[in-house]
Amino acid sequence: MSRDEGFRNADVDVGLLDDPKVRQLVRSTRDEALVARCLVAYVATLTSSWGQGQRVALEDAAPLWMTGVSDLRDRLVDVGLIDPDGRIPERAWESWYGQAQQRKENLRERWRRANTARKGKADSKVTALSPRGYSGDPLRTVPDRFPSDPSVPVSRNGARTNEVDADVV
């Protein structure tokens, strides 16, 4: 899976456990262990969907060790946390994931413009590369090329040494 499709982290409202749909689930179920299992199933569906960049069905997202998924699904559908197909409802998905995806695309576009500007600036300069491949451009973070052999530290008198001068570090 490419990170281009999904996210490593999901945006989750800190008020999730006080959400009216969760409260309705608690009132209709009246069994703490069953409510907890429903919430684990919901969070699995939510995080799996964010990770894949598309709405994933509960049956595909549920941990392998989770049993009774169809009962959990029915309860989550009844309160509206997932749709009849077992996925995050389209409206909720678009309002949360869609906004995050747009932020990601905006950031990528800003990086593209910045890199293009830096490249144009570097191309317009005539600079000689140092032996380490550093062009002198403070905006460049990655050298253009690397030495073929690791360099050996050199002391102040020019002799090669395996020790680094203490006052240099």
Legacy VTK file of the C-alpha trace (Angstrom):
# vtk DataFile Version 3.0
C-alpha trace
ASCII
DATASET POLYDATA
POINTS 169 float
0.000 0.000 0.000
1.250 3.423 -0.859
1.093 6.202 1.693
-0.300 8.307 -1.162
-3.648 6.588 -0.724
-3.992 6.708 3.035
-2.644 8.134 6.230
-0.521 6.750 9.016
-2.617 8.691 11.550
-6.359 9.304 11.610
-8.170 12.442 12.720
-10.420 11.365 15.588
-12.646 13.719 17.550
-11.632 13.728 21.223
-15.341 13.723 22.081
-15.916 10.367 20.348
-17.003 8.607 23.535
-19.536 11.387 24.268
-20.916 11.385 20.721
-24.743 11.126 20.651
-24.498 7.956 18.540
-22.185 6.337 21.088
-24.530 7.392 23.903
-27.409 5.815 21.982
-25.333 2.634 21.585
-24.752 2.538 25.357
-28.448 3.103 26.148
-29.633 0.482 23.655
-27.052 -2.147 24.646
-26.735 -1.755 28.434
-23.798 -4.154 28.492
-20.396 -2.541 29.034
-18.422 -5.411 27.556
-20.580 -5.467 24.435
-20.358 -1.661 24.058
-16.573 -1.892 24.392
-16.463 -4.559 21.665
-18.643 -2.380 19.425
-16.303 0.563 19.952
-13.243 -1.566 19.152
-14.981 -2.702 15.958
-15.835 0.900 15.069
-12.301 2.166 15.740
-10.895 -0.725 13.683
-13.166 0.269 10.794
-12.229 3.931 11.153
-8.472 3.428 11.360
-8.385 0.802 8.619
-10.282 3.177 6.339
-7.890 6.045 7.066
-4.916 3.763 6.509
-6.160 2.558 3.130
-7.562 5.893 1.992
-11.001 4.469 1.329
-13.997 3.310 3.334
-13.324 -0.252 4.483
-16.099 -2.624 5.586
-16.196 -3.696 9.233
-15.788 -7.348 8.296
-12.508 -6.537 6.530
-11.276 -4.181 9.250
-12.155 -6.163 12.372
-9.219 -7.778 14.186
-8.911 -11.487 13.478
-9.473 -12.331 17.133
-12.842 -10.515 17.230
-15.877 -12.808 17.204
-19.545 -12.015 16.681
-18.775 -9.284 14.148
-22.234 -9.468 12.529
-23.938 -8.658 15.857
-21.561 -5.758 16.432
-22.206 -4.550 12.905
-25.973 -4.581 13.419
-25.644 -2.527 16.597
-23.321 0.007 14.940
-25.672 0.313 11.942
-28.694 0.799 14.241
-27.122 3.874 15.856
-25.646 5.230 12.608
-21.933 4.841 13.359
-21.574 2.743 10.194
-23.792 2.410 7.126
-25.687 -0.756 6.082
-22.630 -1.839 4.040
-20.554 -1.829 7.247
-18.543 1.263 6.275
-18.091 4.717 7.756
-21.044 6.753 6.413
-20.136 8.676 3.241
-21.021 12.093 4.713
-18.853 11.573 7.802
-16.043 10.139 5.669
-15.993 13.126 3.341
-16.172 15.680 6.137
-13.218 14.164 8.027
-11.078 12.268 5.549
-11.834 14.574 2.634
-10.567 17.606 4.559
-7.409 15.790 5.647
-6.774 14.626 2.078
-7.151 18.211 0.858
-4.657 19.422 3.492
-2.236 16.720 2.332
-2.604 17.765 -1.318
-2.162 21.447 -0.427
1.028 20.605 1.466
2.354 18.548 -1.443
1.667 21.418 -3.822
3.508 23.859 -1.535
6.481 21.459 -1.426
6.423 21.102 -5.220
6.472 24.884 -5.676
9.239 25.321 -3.093
11.350 22.579 -4.684
10.825 24.051 -8.147
11.850 27.485 -6.877
14.931 26.041 -5.170
15.881 24.065 -8.248
15.497 27.130 -10.441
17.616 29.146 -8.039
20.317 26.448 -7.901
20.327 26.013 -11.687
20.800 29.726 -12.237
23.945 29.741 -10.088
27.238 28.390 -11.300
28.667 26.629 -8.324
31.443 24.127 -8.021
30.622 21.108 -5.946
32.845 20.317 -3.027
34.276 16.789 -2.691
31.248 15.944 -0.512
28.776 17.094 -3.150
27.518 20.152 -1.295
26.704 23.046 -3.602
26.797 25.754 -0.943
23.061 26.357 -1.220
21.759 26.597 2.371
18.333 25.374 1.245
19.709 22.112 -0.128
19.605 19.356 2.480
20.704 16.375 0.415
24.077 16.330 -1.400
24.025 15.934 -5.180
26.576 13.144 -4.980
28.430 11.177 -2.360
32.106 10.211 -2.174
32.817 6.691 -3.373
34.922 5.910 -0.281
34.305 6.964 3.297
36.508 9.878 4.240
39.181 9.580 6.910
39.370 12.345 9.500
42.253 14.753 8.964
43.991 16.584 11.825
44.776 20.280 11.707
48.289 19.610 10.389
46.813 17.652 7.450
47.797 14.178 8.661
45.162 11.472 8.496
44.039 10.302 11.909
41.411 8.085 13.482
40.831 10.535 16.317
38.809 13.744 16.154
40.227 16.905 17.733
38.375 17.405 21.032
37.875 21.150 20.539
36.405 20.658 17.040
33.473 18.580 18.216
LINES 1 170
169 0 1 2 3 4 5 6 7 8 9 10 11 12 13 14 15 16 17 18 19 20 21 22 23 24 25 26 27 28 29 30 31 32 33 34 35 36 37 38 39 40 41 42 43 44 45 46 47 48 49 50 51 52 53 54 55 56 57 58 59 60 61 62 63 64 65 66 67 68 69 70 71 72 73 74 75 76 77 78 79 80 81 82 83 84 85 86 87 88 89 90 91 92 93 94 95 96 97 98 99 100 101 102 103 104 105 106 107 108 109 110 111 112 113 114 115 116 117 118 119 120 121 122 123 124 125 126 127 128 129 130 131 132 133 134 135 136 137 138 139 140 141 142 143 144 145 146 147 148 149 150 151 152 153 154 155 156 157 158 159 160 161 162 163 164 165 166 167 168
